[in-house]
Amino acid sequence: MTATHGGGREDERPDKDSVYTIKIGFKNDGYQHDRDSNDDIVKPPPLPTEEDNYSTGKVKLSRNEKWRILKNVAAVSAAFMVQFTAFQGTANLQSSINAADGLGTVSLSSIYAALVVSCIFVPTFLIKRLTVKWTLCLSMICYAPYIGAQFYPAFYTLVPAGVIVGLGAAPMWTAKATYLTQAGSVYAKLTDQAVDGIIVRFFGFFFLAWQTAELWGNLISSLVFSSGEHSTNSTVVDTNKTALTCGANFCVIGGGHHDNQNLHRPPDSEIYEISAIYLSCVVVAVIMVALLVDPLSRYGEKQRKADPSKELSGIQLLSATAYQLKKPNQQLLIPITIWIGMEQAFIGADYTQAYVSCVLGIRSIGYVMICFGVVNALCSLVFGSAMKFIGRFPILIMGAALHFGLIVWLLVWKPDPRFPTVFFVISGLWGVGDAVWQTQVNGLYGVLFRRNKEAAFSNYRLWEGAGFVVAYAYSTHLCARMKLYVMMVVLLIGVVGYIIVEILHKRKALRQKAIAEDPAIAAQAAKEPPEEDDEKDEIDDEIVITHL
């Protein structure tokens, strides 16, 4: 015990009226580093109480919260279904109804070019400012101008409207993926299940609803076209002519006009009717998110920025997506993510124009794409659940083999209007393959990059968007056969990169298991510099499950 006089100077002969400050400490080496600037031992702060945790950091949830999580996942999925009923229906028609000078594909290319730029800068910045829920609402509104531009299609209306869609699409998809991943993590903790299995299951359910948009959007366009005058004007071209000009031999270099009557634009009145229906769908989707979806703060969103020292500056937020590119797993997944964009662009623009419209007419696009959407939706649900039992790797390899086989089929097949069933079979099988990529690769991103979900899913949309841009950019410059060869090469490179990621992921899992079971290996690992584990999200530690 030390007595200090006034300002802290020791005095062996204190005056009678002196004032003393008594500082009490104990000789304890355990606290030797806990001294302040005066070399005095500082008492550790009191442990937080349960009430303190609830109000300042922890998120307390009851077991019954799982039903509310399922309601939120269903609401997000339904809203996207309504939203993309409008957009997918519009996009599938662009290469046919706005084929003059390549206007349709150029407008689609502008969407994904803007999306690539948006993915780098916008999502993390916007989500931090508006939160996930309101980012969804604002981004979904951005789709309205593009559909509205169908009333007066021109380069100066469709292209700027497409840019607006692209700027909104990146934060929308990133917010959606962040919501499903975080909700899945909490649901897994509530139900004591594996996180990766729940995340993939949620994505599977989402894409089940999302892919049914293909059904509803194309059904609307098909019914309107079939009931109008245009339905009686379509011509089934000569079989020998289709073998020479349609399918893999289809070429409209430079976006010029085609003498095939099946490729002529339908009456404006029918297009206006379809666009009005689609615009109302966008409004309904925004209202659904605003009224039915709980804020993600209910499941720990605010805990990400609770510590001011960890709050990122605006520049850091904008560069978070670019920083994600430094990670080896992200780099290896770039080719397969580009492939996902290219294969969706092919089925929505090239297959519909070079095969369906060229042979069967524009009015048949909707019906063929309905088959794609229905099969895609059902398989999304199946693959989302099957991953829990057979794993991700067999499903992805099956999807790769299926798409490779379809590309070979399309290269050698001579489309014949006498056998329309074949068009539906190819469309349905393409939907099976697309369901594999949508559920499994999205889930893989969610598992590998749980700590930085926003930046990871921004990269997913960035490279998927790059695939769309590449496919639409060469749409009017390459014949269908060359497009199929390009896609084949990208698919093979993407599969190789994915297999390497799985090998690295497996090695990491085995190493962590060895550390947990072998003290010697654990001691050796403790000496190594600590590495940030992208597969662990610290927010999981802030979720407290109660038994109320």
ZASEKE-784067 format. One line per field, with one value per residue (C-alpha): residue in one letter; x, y, z. Coordinates in nm, 2 decimals. Layout:
# ZASEKE-784067
rest <- c(A  ...)
xx <- c(X  ...)
yy <- c(Y  ...)
zz <- c(Z  ...)
END
This chain:
# ZASEKE-784067
rest <- c(M  T  A  T  H  G  G  G  R  E  D  E  R  P  D  K  D  S  V  Y  T  I  K  I  G  F  K  N  D  G  Y  Q  H  D  R  D  S  N  D  D  I  V  K  P  P  P  L  P  T  E  E  D  N  Y  S  T  G  K  V  K  L  S  R  N  E  K  W  R  I  L  K  N  V  A  A  V  S  A  A  F  M  V  Q  F  T  A  F  Q  G  T  A  N  L  Q  S  S  I  N  A  A  D  G  L  G  T  V  S  L  S  S  I  Y  A  A  L  V  V  S  C  I  F  V  P  T  F  L  I  K  R  L  T  V  K  W  T  L  C  L  S  M  I  C  Y  A  P  Y  I  G  A  Q  F  Y  P  A  F  Y  T  L  V  P  A  G  V  I  V  G  L  G  A  A  P  M  W  T  A  K  A  T  Y  L  T  Q  A  G  S  V  Y  A  K  L  T  D  Q  A  V  D  G  I  I  V  R  F  F  G  F  F  F  L  A  W  Q  T  A  E  L  W  G  N  L  I  S  S  L  V  F  S  S  G  E  H  S  T  N  S  T  V  V  D  T  N  K  T  A  L  T  C  G  A  N  F  C  V  I  G  G  G  H  H  D  N  Q  N  L  H  R  P  P  D  S  E  I  Y  E  I  S  A  I  Y  L  S  C  V  V  V  A  V  I  M  V  A  L  L  V  D  P  L  S  R  Y  G  E  K  Q  R  K  A  D  P  S  K  E  L  S  G  I  Q  L  L  S  A  T  A  Y  Q  L  K  K  P  N  Q  Q  L  L  I  P  I  T  I  W  I  G  M  E  Q  A  F  I  G  A  D  Y  T  Q  A  Y  V  S  C  V  L  G  I  R  S  I  G  Y  V  M  I  C  F  G  V  V  N  A  L  C  S  L  V  F  G  S  A  M  K  F  I  G  R  F  P  I  L  I  M  G  A  A  L  H  F  G  L  I  V  W  L  L  V  W  K  P  D  P  R  F  P  T  V  F  F  V  I  S  G  L  W  G  V  G  D  A  V  W  Q  T  Q  V  N  G  L  Y  G  V  L  F  R  R  N  K  E  A  A  F  S  N  Y  R  L  W  E  G  A  G  F  V  V  A  Y  A  Y  S  T  H  L  C  A  R  M  K  L  Y  V  M  M  V  V  L  L  I  G  V  V  G  Y  I  I  V  E  I  L  H  K  R  K  A  L  R  Q  K  A  I  A  E  D  P  A  I  A  A  Q  A  A  K  E  P  P  E  E  D  D  E  K  D  E  I  D  D  E  I  V  I  T  H  L)
xx <- c(0.00  0.14  0.05  0.09  0.07  -0.14  -0.01  0.13  0.48  0.58  0.63  0.76  0.66  0.31  0.15  -0.15  -0.39  -0.27  -0.51  -0.42  -0.53  -0.50  -0.46  -0.48  -0.32  -0.20  0.11  -0.03  0.17  -0.15  -0.23  0.12  0.02  -0.30  -0.13  -0.22  0.02  0.09  0.20  -0.11  -0.30  -0.64  -0.93  -1.09  -1.43  -1.73  -1.86  -2.17  -2.50  -2.76  -2.96  -2.66  -2.59  -2.95  -2.95  -2.60  -2.48  -2.65  -2.96  -3.19  -3.43  -3.67  -3.70  -4.03  -3.85  -3.78  -4.13  -4.09  -3.76  -3.94  -4.21  -3.95  -3.77  -4.11  -4.19  -3.86  -3.89  -4.25  -4.15  -3.87  -4.11  -4.35  -4.06  -3.91  -4.24  -4.21  -3.84  -3.78  -4.08  -3.96  -3.60  -3.68  -3.86  -3.59  -3.38  -3.70  -3.93  -3.65  -3.42  -3.37  -3.01  -2.96  -3.15  -3.28  -2.95  -2.77  -3.02  -2.97  -2.59  -2.62  -2.80  -2.52  -2.25  -2.39  -2.44  -2.06  -1.97  -2.24  -2.12  -1.78  -1.90  -2.26  -2.39  -2.18  -2.21  -2.59  -2.66  -2.46  -2.66  -3.01  -3.00  -3.08  -3.46  -3.47  -3.19  -3.42  -3.71  -3.51  -3.33  -3.65  -3.80  -3.51  -3.66  -3.97  -3.81  -3.69  -4.03  -4.18  -3.94  -4.10  -4.38  -4.13  -3.83  -3.53  -3.16  -3.20  -3.48  -3.40  -3.02  -3.04  -3.33  -3.11  -2.83  -3.07  -3.17  -2.80  -2.72  -3.01  -2.97  -2.63  -2.74  -3.07  -2.92  -2.65  -2.91  -3.12  -2.82  -2.71  -3.06  -3.10  -2.75  -2.79  -3.14  -3.01  -2.73  -2.97  -3.22  -2.94  -2.85  -3.21  -3.26  -2.92  -2.85  -2.55  -2.52  -2.42  -2.71  -2.96  -2.82  -2.84  -3.19  -3.30  -3.14  -3.31  -3.65  -3.58  -3.49  -3.79  -4.01  -3.78  -3.77  -4.15  -4.13  -4.03  -4.37  -4.58  -4.39  -4.39  -4.74  -4.86  -4.67  -4.78  -5.15  -5.14  -4.97  -5.19  -5.51  -5.40  -5.39  -5.02  -5.10  -5.26  -4.97  -4.69  -4.54  -4.39  -4.09  -3.97  -3.78  -3.49  -3.46  -3.45  -3.16  -2.96  -3.06  -3.17  -3.01  -2.64  -2.62  -2.82  -2.64  -2.76  -2.42  -2.44  -2.80  -2.94  -3.29  -3.38  -3.61  -3.77  -4.13  -4.13  -3.88  -4.09  -4.21  -4.56  -4.82  -4.74  -5.08  -4.99  -4.65  -4.81  -5.06  -4.79  -4.57  -4.86  -4.92  -4.54  -4.52  -4.80  -4.60  -4.30  -4.52  -4.67  -4.32  -4.19  -4.50  -4.46  -4.10  -4.19  -4.49  -4.41  -4.03  -3.88  -3.56  -3.24  -3.15  -3.38  -3.11  -2.80  -2.75  -2.68  -2.41  -2.19  -2.13  -2.18  -1.81  -1.71  -1.35  -1.46  -1.69  -1.56  -1.52  -1.70  -1.39  -1.34  -1.69  -1.67  -1.35  -1.47  -1.59  -1.26  -1.06  -1.26  -1.09  -0.76  -0.89  -0.78  -1.12  -1.28  -1.04  -1.09  -1.47  -1.46  -1.48  -1.77  -1.95  -1.90  -2.03  -2.36  -2.42  -2.33  -2.56  -2.86  -2.80  -2.79  -3.12  -3.29  -3.16  -2.98  -3.18  -3.51  -3.40  -3.18  -3.39  -3.74  -3.84  -3.66  -3.84  -4.17  -4.22  -4.21  -4.55  -4.38  -4.11  -4.33  -4.44  -4.09  -3.95  -4.24  -4.09  -3.75  -3.89  -4.11  -3.83  -3.58  -3.81  -3.87  -3.51  -3.40  -3.61  -3.48  -3.12  -3.14  -3.26  -3.05  -2.73  -2.79  -2.78  -2.54  -2.32  -2.25  -1.98  -2.19  -2.47  -2.23  -2.05  -2.38  -2.49  -2.16  -2.19  -2.56  -2.48  -2.18  -2.40  -2.66  -2.40  -2.29  -2.65  -2.73  -2.42  -2.53  -2.91  -3.11  -3.42  -3.74  -4.08  -4.24  -4.10  -4.18  -4.14  -3.76  -3.75  -3.93  -3.70  -3.39  -3.54  -3.63  -3.29  -3.12  -3.34  -3.21  -2.85  -2.93  -3.09  -2.77  -2.56  -2.82  -2.86  -2.52  -2.28  -2.48  -2.47  -2.10  -2.04  -2.25  -2.04  -1.70  -1.74  -1.98  -1.77  -1.79  -2.13  -2.20  -1.86  -1.88  -2.22  -2.13  -1.85  -2.09  -2.31  -2.01  -1.88  -2.22  -2.30  -1.97  -2.09  -2.41  -2.22  -1.98  -2.27  -2.48  -2.19  -2.10  -2.46  -2.48  -2.12  -2.09  -2.30  -2.48  -2.22  -1.93  -2.12  -2.17  -1.79  -1.71  -1.95  -1.80  -1.45  -1.57  -1.76  -1.46  -1.23  -1.50  -1.54  -1.16  -1.15  -1.45  -1.28  -0.97  -1.19  -1.35  -1.01  -0.88  -1.21  -1.17  -0.81  -0.90  -1.18  -0.94  -0.68  -0.93  -1.05  -0.69  -0.63  -0.94  -0.84  -0.46  -0.31  0.03  -0.11  -0.31  0.00  0.18  -0.11  -0.12  0.24  0.14  0.01  -0.36  -0.56  -0.90  -1.15  -1.40  -1.62  -1.68  -1.91  -1.86  -2.23  -2.31  -2.16  -2.40  -2.71  -2.85  -3.11  -3.37  -3.62  -3.92)
yy <- c(0.00  0.34  0.68  0.97  1.34  1.57  1.52  1.17  1.26  1.04  1.22  1.04  1.34  1.44  1.74  1.69  1.87  1.70  1.53  1.17  0.96  0.59  0.36  -0.01  -0.28  -0.63  -0.80  -1.03  -1.11  -1.20  -0.83  -0.71  -0.58  -0.41  -0.09  0.26  0.55  0.61  0.24  0.18  -0.14  -0.10  -0.30  -0.50  -0.39  -0.59  -0.87  -0.78  -0.90  -1.09  -0.77  -0.58  -0.84  -0.81  -0.44  -0.37  -0.68  -1.01  -1.11  -1.33  -1.55  -1.82  -2.16  -2.05  -1.78  -2.04  -2.01  -1.63  -1.69  -1.93  -1.66  -1.40  -1.64  -1.71  -1.34  -1.25  -1.55  -1.45  -1.09  -1.19  -1.42  -1.14  -0.90  -1.14  -1.24  -0.89  -0.88  -1.23  -1.21  -0.88  -1.00  -1.32  -1.12  -0.86  -1.04  -1.10  -0.81  -0.55  -0.73  -0.43  -0.31  -0.54  -0.30  -0.57  -0.74  -0.40  -0.30  -0.63  -0.58  -0.23  -0.39  -0.63  -0.38  -0.14  -0.44  -0.52  -0.16  -0.15  -0.48  -0.32  0.00  0.00  -0.30  -0.28  0.10  0.10  -0.19  -0.03  0.30  0.17  -0.18  -0.50  -0.46  -0.11  -0.18  -0.45  -0.21  0.07  -0.17  -0.34  0.00  0.04  -0.23  -0.02  0.23  -0.06  -0.22  0.13  0.19  -0.09  0.15  0.35  0.13  0.32  0.33  0.65  0.50  0.13  0.17  0.43  0.24  -0.07  0.11  0.19  -0.17  -0.28  -0.02  -0.15  -0.52  -0.56  -0.43  -0.61  -0.95  -0.89  -0.79  -1.10  -1.33  -1.16  -1.19  -1.56  -1.65  -1.47  -1.60  -1.95  -1.92  -1.82  -2.10  -2.36  -2.25  -2.26  -2.61  -2.75  -2.83  -2.79  -2.43  -2.51  -2.75  -2.49  -2.21  -2.43  -2.54  -2.17  -2.09  -2.39  -2.27  -1.92  -2.03  -2.26  -1.95  -1.73  -1.97  -2.00  -1.64  -1.79  -1.97  -1.67  -1.41  -1.63  -1.74  -1.38  -1.30  -1.63  -1.58  -1.21  -1.31  -1.61  -1.41  -1.13  -1.09  -1.18  -1.54  -1.60  -1.45  -1.67  -1.90  -2.24  -2.22  -2.49  -2.78  -2.76  -2.38  -2.42  -2.66  -2.40  -2.08  -2.18  -2.36  -2.37  -2.21  -1.90  -1.58  -1.22  -1.04  -0.68  -0.71  -0.68  -0.78  -1.14  -1.25  -1.51  -1.41  -1.58  -1.32  -1.01  -0.78  -0.84  -0.56  -0.27  -0.31  -0.66  -0.54  -0.25  -0.48  -0.71  -0.42  -0.27  -0.61  -0.64  -0.28  -0.36  -0.67  -0.46  -0.23  -0.53  -0.68  -0.37  -0.35  -0.71  -0.65  -0.33  -0.49  -0.86  -0.88  -0.83  -0.61  -0.82  -0.63  -0.88  -1.14  -0.95  -0.70  -0.41  -0.61  -0.59  -0.22  -0.21  -0.15  0.19  0.08  -0.18  0.06  0.09  0.43  0.51  0.43  0.11  0.00  0.08  -0.12  -0.42  -0.60  -0.54  -0.66  -0.99  -1.06  -1.12  -1.44  -1.76  -1.93  -1.62  -1.62  -1.99  -1.94  -1.66  -1.88  -2.09  -1.77  -1.62  -1.94  -1.90  -1.56  -1.69  -1.99  -1.78  -1.53  -1.81  -1.97  -1.63  -1.47  -1.70  -2.02  -1.83  -1.65  -1.89  -2.20  -2.12  -1.80  -1.90  -2.23  -2.20  -1.82  -1.56  -1.67  -2.00  -1.84  -1.81  -2.17  -2.31  -2.09  -2.20  -2.55  -2.41  -2.22  -2.50  -2.76  -2.51  -2.43  -2.79  -2.89  -2.59  -2.74  -3.09  -3.00  -2.76  -3.06  -3.33  -3.15  -3.25  -3.62  -3.66  -3.35  -3.06  -3.21  -3.49  -3.24  -2.99  -3.25  -3.38  -3.03  -2.97  -3.30  -3.22  -2.88  -3.01  -3.28  -3.02  -2.80  -3.09  -3.17  -2.81  -2.82  -3.12  -3.09  -2.97  -2.80  -2.93  -2.76  -3.10  -3.21  -2.92  -3.15  -3.15  -2.77  -2.82  -3.11  -2.91  -2.61  -2.84  -3.00  -2.66  -2.57  -2.87  -2.76  -2.40  -2.51  -2.68  -2.37  -2.13  -2.34  -2.49  -2.21  -1.95  -2.19  -2.24  -1.86  -1.84  -2.12  -2.01  -1.64  -1.62  -1.35  -1.12  -1.20  -0.87  -0.85  -1.21  -1.20  -0.87  -1.06  -1.33  -1.08  -0.90  -1.20  -1.34  -1.00  -1.02  -1.35  -1.18  -0.88  -1.11  -1.32  -1.02  -0.83  -1.10  -1.19  -0.99  -1.06  -1.44  -1.71  -1.95  -2.23  -2.02  -1.91  -2.27  -2.34  -2.04  -2.16  -2.51  -2.37  -2.15  -2.44  -2.67  -2.40  -2.32  -2.68  -2.72  -2.41  -2.54  -2.88  -2.71  -2.51  -2.83  -2.99  -2.68  -2.68  -3.05  -3.01  -2.72  -2.93  -3.22  -2.98  -2.83  -3.17  -3.28  -2.96  -3.04  -3.40  -3.38  -3.14  -3.15  -3.03  -2.77  -2.64  -2.61  -2.43  -2.19  -2.07  -1.98  -1.63  -1.62  -1.61  -1.47  -1.76  -1.66  -1.95  -1.83  -1.54  -1.37  -1.28  -1.64  -1.59  -1.31  -1.53  -1.65  -1.92  -1.92  -2.19  -1.96)
zz <- c(0.00  -0.10  0.03  -0.20  -0.11  -0.32  -0.67  -0.60  -0.45  -0.16  0.18  0.49  0.72  0.62  0.78  1.00  0.76  0.45  0.21  0.11  -0.19  -0.11  -0.41  -0.33  -0.54  -0.50  -0.62  -0.89  -1.21  -1.38  -1.40  -1.48  -1.82  -1.69  -1.58  -1.68  -1.76  -1.39  -1.35  -1.13  -1.17  -1.33  -1.21  -1.49  -1.60  -1.46  -1.67  -1.86  -1.72  -1.93  -1.96  -2.09  -2.35  -2.48  -2.50  -2.64  -2.83  -2.81  -3.01  -2.81  -3.00  -2.90  -3.07  -3.23  -3.42  -3.69  -3.82  -3.86  -4.05  -4.29  -4.34  -4.43  -4.67  -4.83  -4.86  -5.02  -5.26  -5.36  -5.41  -5.65  -5.83  -5.90  -5.99  -6.24  -6.39  -6.54  -6.61  -6.74  -6.96  -7.11  -7.14  -7.32  -7.60  -7.66  -7.92  -8.12  -8.08  -8.08  -8.33  -8.56  -8.54  -8.24  -8.02  -7.79  -7.72  -7.69  -7.42  -7.24  -7.27  -7.11  -6.81  -6.73  -6.82  -6.56  -6.32  -6.34  -6.25  -5.98  -5.82  -5.75  -5.59  -5.49  -5.29  -4.97  -4.97  -5.02  -4.78  -4.50  -4.55  -4.61  -4.45  -4.64  -4.65  -4.79  -5.03  -5.17  -5.21  -5.38  -5.61  -5.73  -5.83  -6.07  -6.30  -6.38  -6.63  -6.85  -6.88  -6.93  -7.22  -7.41  -7.50  -7.70  -7.78  -7.91  -7.83  -7.63  -7.42  -7.37  -7.32  -7.04  -6.88  -6.90  -6.72  -6.43  -6.41  -6.39  -6.12  -5.91  -5.98  -5.81  -5.46  -5.50  -5.55  -5.29  -5.04  -5.12  -5.08  -4.76  -4.61  -4.70  -4.58  -4.24  -4.19  -4.28  -4.03  -3.75  -3.85  -3.84  -3.49  -3.38  -3.52  -3.45  -3.81  -4.04  -4.17  -4.52  -4.57  -4.44  -4.66  -4.97  -4.88  -4.85  -5.18  -5.33  -5.21  -5.33  -5.68  -5.69  -5.65  -5.87  -6.16  -6.17  -6.28  -6.62  -6.62  -6.53  -6.74  -7.05  -7.00  -7.00  -7.32  -7.49  -7.41  -7.53  -7.85  -7.91  -7.87  -8.10  -8.48  -8.48  -8.39  -8.73  -8.92  -8.81  -9.07  -9.04  -9.27  -9.51  -9.34  -9.58  -9.52  -9.14  -9.17  -9.36  -9.17  -8.82  -8.53  -8.51  -8.86  -8.76  -8.84  -8.82  -8.83  -8.73  -8.61  -8.96  -9.08  -9.14  -9.43  -9.21  -9.15  -8.81  -8.69  -8.76  -8.48  -8.34  -8.34  -8.10  -7.93  -7.80  -7.68  -7.49  -7.32  -7.21  -7.08  -6.88  -6.70  -6.63  -6.48  -6.23  -6.12  -6.03  -5.81  -5.63  -5.57  -5.40  -5.18  -5.07  -4.95  -4.77  -4.58  -4.54  -4.48  -4.13  -4.12  -4.10  -3.78  -3.61  -3.68  -3.61  -3.90  -3.66  -3.47  -3.78  -3.71  -3.34  -3.28  -3.41  -3.45  -3.70  -3.89  -4.25  -4.41  -4.73  -4.95  -4.77  -4.82  -5.19  -5.22  -5.02  -5.33  -5.51  -5.20  -5.22  -5.55  -5.37  -5.21  -5.39  -5.37  -5.52  -5.81  -5.88  -5.89  -6.14  -6.46  -6.34  -6.23  -6.58  -6.73  -6.53  -6.69  -7.04  -7.02  -6.90  -7.18  -7.43  -7.34  -7.31  -7.62  -7.86  -7.82  -7.84  -8.16  -8.34  -8.27  -8.14  -8.33  -8.65  -8.68  -8.48  -8.46  -8.19  -8.04  -7.94  -7.73  -7.42  -7.43  -7.47  -7.19  -6.97  -6.99  -6.90  -6.60  -6.46  -6.47  -6.34  -6.04  -5.95  -5.98  -5.77  -5.48  -5.54  -5.56  -5.26  -5.05  -5.22  -5.13  -4.76  -4.86  -5.15  -5.12  -5.35  -5.57  -5.74  -5.82  -5.98  -6.18  -6.31  -6.41  -6.59  -6.78  -6.87  -7.01  -7.20  -7.36  -7.45  -7.62  -7.84  -7.92  -8.03  -8.25  -8.45  -8.43  -8.73  -8.59  -8.76  -8.72  -8.76  -8.42  -8.18  -7.88  -7.92  -7.85  -7.52  -7.42  -7.48  -7.29  -6.99  -6.97  -6.99  -6.69  -6.50  -6.55  -6.46  -6.14  -6.04  -6.09  -5.92  -5.60  -5.56  -5.66  -5.46  -5.17  -5.22  -5.20  -4.89  -4.72  -4.83  -4.76  -4.46  -4.29  -4.59  -4.75  -4.91  -5.09  -5.19  -5.34  -5.51  -5.68  -5.78  -5.95  -6.10  -6.28  -6.36  -6.51  -6.70  -6.85  -6.97  -7.11  -7.31  -7.44  -7.55  -7.68  -7.94  -8.00  -8.33  -8.42  -8.41  -8.55  -8.32  -8.38  -8.27  -7.96  -7.86  -7.90  -7.68  -7.41  -7.42  -7.34  -7.06  -6.90  -6.90  -6.75  -6.49  -6.38  -6.33  -6.11  -5.91  -5.85  -5.72  -5.47  -5.35  -5.29  -5.10  -4.89  -4.81  -4.70  -4.48  -4.31  -4.25  -4.10  -3.87  -3.76  -3.69  -3.48  -3.28  -3.21  -3.18  -2.91  -3.07  -3.41  -3.22  -3.04  -3.37  -3.53  -3.24  -3.32  -3.67  -3.76  -3.72  -4.05  -4.10  -4.15  -4.42  -4.34  -3.98  -3.91  -3.57  -3.57  -3.50  -3.16  -3.09  -3.13  -2.80  -2.82  -2.54  -2.45  -2.39)
END
